[in-house]
């Protein structure tokens, strides 16, 4: 990922001030200050505070500490209690989605320092044998990008944690590194040094409690004693920061104490997805929004308030180091925001090449701002505030077999979340679809002209066609980047029958009627199709070369019935052969094709729908239906209505149907070819037939 330079911090360092701090523990250690020695002249040590002023941040990760023992122990540490409310954090992602990860130390630590789940940061429970441990930028990358002069410190107890940040060490993103090798006392000492120095960002990590919880359990005396030691050390760090802030009115600290994963009741880190294992925590002086706290909201569980991936964007926002719009790189969001976007997950359908985004949004009752969806920094759509799902039907094409990374952002008033997806891109349109094409209507420049010049496409109702040409690229079924600007769609208002009695269009194939030509052994008719959702029980005609008043009448038809069910019909000899129950999604473009193998007496039906997915079926045809497939025999086929132009009037149908890229072949298209037309999202005219 390319990091984009953000604005630089200014005026954070006001200089160095020397102050005198009385530390009782140090006086005792030196043997001075006894109660019965009035002549004691022990001099308190001097503390030299560096770089006073500006915004600074301390983040302390405590391994092996979970909410229950922390809550019980906090009563003895009022300094820590004053930081704020203890907030549960979701660990382990969202079960059953691509974000799910084990609730173990390494992936959870990685989620904390990157603001992403393991599906993005790439670290499981074992460090890789070669190469960087993390695939996404860390907190140190973002801090140094915002201000290359920022002073940063890492005080780490667990060696594996240091390995995850080795790239930052090698790149010089970490100004001061302290390797404490499982020594919590060392962590405290060097964390204090970093605070005294005035480093702009400090990340410290304690590990002693994890070892004791595993060996002795959470209720053991050893664990409780070490917990008090760690909390006392944290008390000292917070107090030291308070001394600094008292000396410099323009200095302010974000303090974040955090645990990134939970444990079972025995103190073990099993990695399971139970609530205990998934419950991390945060104790911080950062004022999170009321939306996060959600006091009294019984509909939200323990894990529905915040997540470990929210910590980094929250911290960076407080440091003026958040990435700019279009470069947001976190699965979580700033916990200060009054609108919280959470649980942003995706699912990619390799059958339809559609990507589904789903998210949860928490806000106050008055929130009504639109939600914007971006892909690779470009606005895809703006949806209603109540929307929680979006389908991207226009995945960009790419080299066959190569995975394509795509970053999506969801933005709204005060809330942002992002997710990195990796998809197998849809194919480019295969030139094989040009083979056997006998007529083709690309509907270029709002005209119904047959490229092959062997047919015509005209309205039944010439006085009032009820037709509108759709030319806006966003309203067409094609990818704008691959669609010639001249392509359009024909939208038919079938209520046109109210003025003249007729509706729809007629295709006159007299010079190329594949249904009646005895030399044509098979044919396919295909087109993009969309309905506005008016689907009635009496049905309506999508296409028909017959009087569709009865499906038994001689000829071919595609009908649309209640619940937008498509039926592929052939009639003749007083009966019918029909394929039913094809589900069409209203207000979405689908690709429809019907094929007849006259020689082998087979009917084929295809519907590629963006929501219902791929639907195809095959049926034997009786001789009577094959012989009658030419319908009236006049070379006419109705679209939007039947071959009479009166079906809509007879059944009072007033819906709207849209067509684009209508083609007829004198052969059977294969299923793969039909899928390719749909998946490519390109008009056949892109192949320049």
N, C-alpha and C positions, 0 to 999 in steps of 0.2 A: 504493500500500500504506500502511496506517495503522501507524505505529510505536507500540508500546506502551511506556509508561514503565517502566523497570526501576529497581532500587535504586541509590541514589547512593553514590559512593565517599566515604569520610570520612578525614580525617586524613592526607592525602597530602603536604601542604606543611608542612615543619617549619621553614621560614625560609630565610634567605640566609647563606651562609658564604663568607668571602674566603680563598682559599688561594693559595699561591705555587707556580707550576708552571714548571719549567725546560724550555724548548723550545730544543733545540740549533740547529734550523734558524733560529729567530728571532734567536738570539745571533749566528749567523754573518752573517745579513743585516744586523745592526746594526754589524758590524765589531769587536765586542768579544770578549774571552775568547781572545786569541791565545796560543800556547804559550810565546812568549818575552817576554811582558809580565806579570811577576809583580805589577805594581802595578795590574792591571786591577781596576776596582771596578764592572763592569757589573752592574746589578741586574736579576734575572730579572723578566719581566712578571708582574703579578698577574692571577689568574683569579678572577672573582667568580661563584661557582656559586649559582644561584637555585633556590628551591623544592626543597630537599633532602628526601628521604624519599618513600616511597610506591612504587607500581607504575608503571613507565613503559615505553614501547615505542618502538623505532626500527626502521622498515622501510625498506630501501634496495633499490630496483629498478634493476638494471644492464642496460640495453639493449645488445644486441650481444655479450653474453657467454654462452657455452655451456659445457657441462660439461667437455669435453676440455681446452681451454686453461686453464680454471680449476683443474682437478685438477693439471695440470702446474705451474702457477705457485704453488700454495698452499704448496709446500715452503719457499719463501722468506718465508713470512708465518706464523710460528708462532702469533701472536696470533689470527689468523683460524682457524687449524687447531683451536685450543682451543675454538672455539665448538661444534663437534660434527661429526657425520658429514655429508658432502655427499649430499643426498638428491635423486634425480631426481623431477621433477614432470610429470605428464601435462598437456599443453596440447592445444588443438584439440578437446576433447570426445571423444565416442566415435563412431567412424566408422559411418555407416549408421543413426544414431539422430537424434532431434530435437536432441540436444546438440552435434552436429558443427558446428564452426566453423573458419574459416581460422586457420592458425597464424601470424598476422601480429600486428604490434605493438598496434594499437588494440583489437581484440577481446580480446586476451590481457591487456593492461593492465586493461581493463574487468572481466574475469573475476577478476583479482587483487583489485581494490578493491571488488568487489561480492560475491564468493563464488558467482557464478552464471555459467552459460554464456550465450552470445550469444542463444540462444532466449528468455532471460529479460531480460538486461540491454539487449538491443535494439541494440547497436552492432556494425556490421560493420566494413569496412575504411575507410569514409569517414564523416566526421562529418556529422550531419544539417544541412541548411541553416537550419532553424528549430527552436526548442524545445530542451528538455533533451537532452543526448546520451545519458543513461542512464535506463532505465525502472525500475530497482531501487535501493534505498538503498545508499549507499556506506559505507566504513569510518568516514568522518567523521560521517555520520548516526547510526550506532550508538554511536560514542564519546560524542557530545554528548547523545544520548538517555540514556545511562547516567549521565552526569555533565555537566549543563549548564555547570558551572564548569571543566571540563577545558580545559587549554591545549593547542592543537593547532597543528602547523606543517606546511606543505607547501613543499618545496623542489624545484622541477621544472625540468628542462632542456628538455624537448620541449613546444613550445607547444600541440600538439594534445592532449597529456595534460592540460594545464591546462584546456582547453576542456571535457573530459569531466567535470571537477569544478567547473565554473563555478557551478552551482546551489549547491554548498556554500559557495563564495566569497560569492555574493550573499546567502545566508542567514546568514552570520556563523558558520558551523560551523568555519571555518579561522581560528584566531587570528592566525597569522603566515604570510604568503604571500611567497615569494621566487621571482621569475621570472628564470631564469638564461639563457634563450634560447640553448641549445646550448653552454653554457660550464660544463664540469665543474669547473673551479676555483671558480667561483661556487657550485656545488652544495656543494662541500666546505666553503667558508667559512661559508655560511649554515646548513649542517647542524651544524657545530661550535657556532655561536651558539645554535641551538635546544637542543642538549645542555647547553651551559653555562647557559642560562636555566632548564633543568629542565622543559621542556614535557612534558606527559603522553604525547602521541602525536606522533611525527614520521614523515612519509613523504617520503623523498628519492628522486630519480631521476637517474641518470647516462645520458648519451646518446652520449658521444664514441666509444666502442668500436663502436657500430653504424655510424657513418659510416666509420670506418677499415676495418672488416671488409668493407663494401661496396666501398670504393675499392681496397683493397690485399689483402684476403684474411686469413684467420685465421692463416696462418703467416708473415705479413710482419713485418719488423722494426718498422715503424710501429705495427702492432697490438700486438705484444708489449711495446713500450716503454710505450704508453698503458695497457695492462693492468697493468703494474707500478706505474704512477702511481696508477691508481684503487685498486688493492689497498693501496698504501701509505697513501692517504688514508683508506681504510676501517680500516686498522690504527690510525690516529690517532684515529678516532672511537671505536673499541672501547676504546682505551687511556684516552681521556677519560672514557668511561662508567665504566671501572674506578676512576678517581680519585674520581668522585662516590660510587660505592658504598663505597669505602674510608672516606669521610668520614661516611657515614650508614648505620648498621647496618640501618635499616628501609627502605632504598631498594633496589629490585631492578628490573632492566631485562630486557625481552624484546628480543633483537636478532635480526632476520630479514634476511638478505641473500638476494635472490631474482632469478631470471630467469624470465619468464613464457612464453617460447616458445623454440623451437630454430631452427637455421639449417642449410642444406645445407653440404656440405664446402667450398664455395667462399665461404662467409660471406654468402650471400644469404638474405633472408627471403622465401621463395617462397609461403608459406601452405599448402604441401602437407601430406598426412597421413602422410608417411613417418616412421619412428621418430625420425630425427635432428631433423626439423622439429617433432615433437611433444614433444620432451624439454626441458622447462625444468629448473630446479634450485632448491634452497633450502639455505642454510647458516645454521644458527641454534643458539642456546643453549637453545632450547625442547626439553625431553627428550621426543621422540616415543616412542610405545609400541613394544615389541618386535614387535607385530603389524604395524606399519608397516615396520620394518626387515626383518623376515622373513628373517633370516640363514639361508642354507642351503636356502631354499625354491625349488627349481628350477622349480616349476610357475608361478611368477610372473615375468613379464617386467619389463623396465626400467620400463614405464609402469604397472605394477600395484601400486605402493607408495603413491603419493600423487598429488594433482592440484593444479593452481593454485587451484582453487575451495576447497581445504582450508585455504589459508593464512589467509584472513580469519576463519573460525570458530575457528581455533586461536588466533589473536592476540586476538580478543575474549574468549575464555574466560579467557585469562591476565590480562586487564584487568578481570575481573568485569563485562564488558559484553555478554555473550552474551544473545540474546533469550530470553524466557521460553518455557516449554513451550506449544505451540499457536501460537507466533509465529515459529517457526524459518523462516528465509528463505534458506537456503543449499543449494546442490547438493552441497557438500562437508561434512566434519565435522571435529571437533577431533582433531588427530593425536596427542594424548596418550591418547585413549581406547583401552582394551584391545580393544574391539570396533570394527571399522572398517566402515562402510556406504559402499559406493562404487557407481559406475555405476548410479545410480538413473535410469531412463529410462521413458518411457511411450509407448503407442501407442493411438490412439482409432479404433474401428471404426464408421464411419458407417452401416454396414448393420445392426449390432446395437445400436448406441449403448452399447457396452461399452468401458471403459477398462482397459487392461492395464498394470500396474506390474511392472517387473523390476529386480532389484538384485543386487549381489554383497556378501557378508558375509565378512569375515576375522576370525578369533578363534582363541583357543587351543582345544585339543581338548576341554576340559571345558565349554565354553560350551553352555548348554542353555536359557537364558532365552527366553521367547516374544518374537516380533517383533510390534509393534503398528502398525497402519496407521490413520492419521488423515486425514480430509478436512475442510478448513476448521476445524481444531481439534477435530473430533468423532471419537471412536473408531469406526472402521468394523469392524475385526476384529482378533483376536489369533491369530497363526498360529505354528506350530511353528518352532523355531530353524533347521531345515533348509530351510524354505520360501524360495524366491527369486522367487516370482511370485504376484501377486494380481490378480484381475479384479473391478472394480467394475461390477456389473450395474445399479446403481441411481443412474445419473446424474440429478441433479435436472432437472426440466423447466424451460423458460424461454420467453420470447417467441420466436416463430418467426422464424428468420433472424438472431437476435442471438447473438453468441458469448458463452460463459459461462466466466469464469476460475475455476479450482478449484485450490487448493493442497493437495498431499498431503505428509504427513510419514511417514517410517518411523522408528520408535523401538525401541530395545532397550537392554539393559543397557550403558550407557556409549557408545552410538552413536546418532547421529541424522543424517538427511539429508532433504532436501525437494526437491520439484519443483513448479513452477508450470505448470499445464496450461491450455490454452484449447480449449474444445470447443463444437461446435454441439449444443445440448441437444436431447434427444428431445422429440417433440411431445406436446401434451396429447391425450387421447383424443377422437377425432372423433365427434360426435353422430350421424353417418350410420350408425353401427353399430346404432342403435336401429331403423332402417328394416327392416321385414320380419321382425323377431324374433318367433317364434311360441311359443317357450318359453325360460325362462332360470332357471338355478339359481345364485344368488350364494353359496349356502351360508352364509347369515347366521346368526350365533349358534349355529353347529353344528347346523343343521337343513337337511335336503334338501327345501326347499319351492320349487315352481315359482312364480315371480312371476306368470306368466300364468295359473296355476291350470287348466291343461289337461292336465297329466301328473303322474306320480308317479315317484319314484326310491327304490327300496327294495332291501334285500339279498336275494339268493337264499337265503342261509342265515340264516333269521330267528333261530334259536337261538344261532348263533355267527357273527355277521356279519364278525368280524375287522376291524372298522373303528375308526378313531380320528380324532377331529376335531382338526385343527391350528389353533390360534388365535393363537399367538405371531407378531406382525407380522414378526419377523426370519426366520421360517420360511416365509413366504408369498412369492409372486412379485411382490408389489406394493411400491411405494415407501411406506414408513411414513407419510410426510408427507401422502400423498394417498389413503390407504386408510381407508375407514370402519372403525372399531374392531370392528364386528360381522363382518367378512369372515373366512372360514376356508377350510380345505381338507379334503377327505376322503381319508384315507390308508387304503388297503385292504391287509390282509395276506392274500394269496391262499392261504396255507397253511391257511386256515380250513376248507378241504375235508376236512381230516383229522378234523374233528368234524362230521359231518353230510353229507359228500360234495359239498357245493356251495360256491361261492365267488363273490365279486364282487357287483355290483349290477345291477338291471334297470331300464331306463327304459321306462315304459309310456306310449306316445304314442298310444294308441287314439283319442283325441279330436283329435289333431293330427299324424298320421303323415305327414310330408312325403314319405316314401319311397314311399308307396302312393297318396296322394291324386292323382287324375288332373288336378286343377285346378292343381297345383303343378308348374310346368315345370322348376324347379331348386331346389336346397336346399344349405345349408352347415351343417356341424356343427363347432363350435370349442370349445376348452377349454385351460386350462393343465394341463401334465402333467409328472410327475417319476417316475423309477424309481430304486430303490436299487442298480441295477447287476446284478441277477440277470436275465440274458438268456441263454436256452438255445437250442440248435440246433433243438429241436422247436417252439420258438416259444411265444407266449402271446398272448392277445387283449387289445388295448387297448380296442376296441369291436367289436361284431359283432351284426348282426340276423339271424344265421344260425348253423347248426352249423358251426363253423370247423374241424372235423376235416379238411376238405378245402377248399382255396381255390376249387375248382370248384363247390362247393355254391352254390345260389342265394342272393344277397344281398350285403351290403356289410360289409367288415371292415377294421380296421387291426390288423396283427400286429406283434409285437416279437420279433425273433429274435436269434441269436448276435451278439455285439459290439454289442448294442443297436441293431440295424438295424430301422427301421420300414418296413413294406410296406403300401401302400394297395391293397386288393383288392376287386374285384367279380367275382362268379361267376354262372354260369347257362348252360344249354344244354350242360352237360358240359365247359365250358372257363372260362377266366378272362381278365380284363383287369386288369393290375396294374402299379403303380409301385413300384419297389424302390430300395434303397441310400440311404435317408434316415438320416443318422447322428445318433443321440441321445446326449447326454452324461449319464452317470449322476450322480445326486445334484444335478442342476441343473434348475431350472424352464425348460421350453420351451413354446412355444405351438404347438398342433397343430390343423390344420383340414383337413377333407375336404369337397369339393363335387362335386355331380353336376348336370350340365346334361342333364336327360332329353330335352329337345326337340332339342338339337343333338348329343346322344350324346357327351358329353365328361366325363372324370374329371379332377378337379383335386386335387392334394395340396400341402400346405404344412407346413413344419416350420421354426420360428424358434428356433434353438438358440443359447445364449450363447457356445458355443465353436466349434461347426461352422458357425455363421452361418446365413444365409438359404438355405433349400432349397425349391424349388418346381418342380413339373413338371405336365405335362398329357398326356392320352392319349385317343385315340379309343376309344369303346365299341361293341362289337357289339350289334345289336338284342337278342340273347338276354340280354345282361348288363343292358341298360336295362330290359327287361321284368321281370327277376328282382330288381331293386334293392330291392324291398320285403321280401326275405328270406322269413321264414316267413309273412308277411302278417298276423301277429297284433298288429302295432303295438309289438312288444317289441324292445329293443336292450340287449345286455349290455355292461357296462363293467367292466374288470378281468378279465372272463371273456367267454364267448360267450353266445348266446341260450339255451343249455341250462344254463348255470351249472356245467358239468362239465368244461370244457376243462382247467382247472388240475389237477383230479384225474387226468384221462386222461393228462396229460403230466408229472405230478409237479412242477408249477410251484409254488414257494413264495416267490416274490419279493414285493416291496412296491411298489404303485403309488399315486400321489397325483393327485387331480384338483381343479381349482378353476375357478369361473366358466364353467360349462357352458352353452352357448347353441346354439339351432337357429334357422336363418333359412329362409324360403321364397323365397330368392333366392340368387344367387351373390354372395358377398363378393368384392370386388376384391383384387388382391394388395396394393394400397396400404392397404386397410382392415385386412387381416390384419397387415401390417407395423406399422400404427399401433397396433393393440391390443397387440402385443408391445412396441413401442418406448415406448409411453406408460407401461407398467408400472402401469396403473390397471385396477381391475375395472370392468366395464360398469355396475355399480351406482353408481359415482361420478357417472354421468350422471342418476341418479334416474329410471330408466325406470318 
